[in-house]
Amino acid sequence: MPCPICEKPTETAFRPFCSKRCADVDLAKWFTGGYAIAADDPEDAQELDSQLRQADQQKPH
């Protein structure tokens, strides 16, 4: 199975990646919204909006 980031052969220590660098690139994509799971349920969107508003109100200005 090739590394999903760079297509090199995987290393057991970093599986399914070939290196810590590629594992970190993948993690950064998750953190920055590079990966997303589409939702068709409007309640999901409303819940997310509510959570984002709460988080925004709690952060210091």
N, C-alpha and C positions, 0 to 999 in steps of 0.2 A: 504494500500500500504506500503510495507516494505521499509526501508532505502536502497538506491542502493549501499551504501558502506558496511554496516555491517548487513543488514537484520533485524534490530530491528524495532519496530513500529515507525512510524514518529511522530514528534511533530509539532503542528500547527505553532509555531514560527519559525521553521527551515525547513519547508516543501520544498522539498520532503525528507529531511534528518531527522535524529532523534536528532541531536545535532549540535552545532557550530563546534565541532571537525570534524564530518563527512562532513559538508559543506566545511570546510577548506581543508580537504583531497581531496575532489572533485576538488576544485579550483586549488590546487597544481598540480593535474593531468593535468588540462588544461594548466597551465603555463609551465609545463615541457615537454609537448608533449605526455603525456600518452594517450590522446585521439586524434584521428586524423580522418579527413574525407578524404577518398581517392578521388582523381581526375584523371579522364582518359583523360582530355583535356590537350594536351601538352602546350597550351598557358597558362594554369594555372601554370604549373611548370616553364615556362619561366618568367612569371610575378613575381612569388615568388622569383626566383633566382635574378631577377633584384632588387627587394625590399631589399633582404638580403644584396646584394652587396652595395647598397646605404647606408643602415644602418651601415654596417661595415666601410664604408669610413667616415661617420659622427662622429663615436665615437672617443674620444681622445685616443691616443696611448701612 
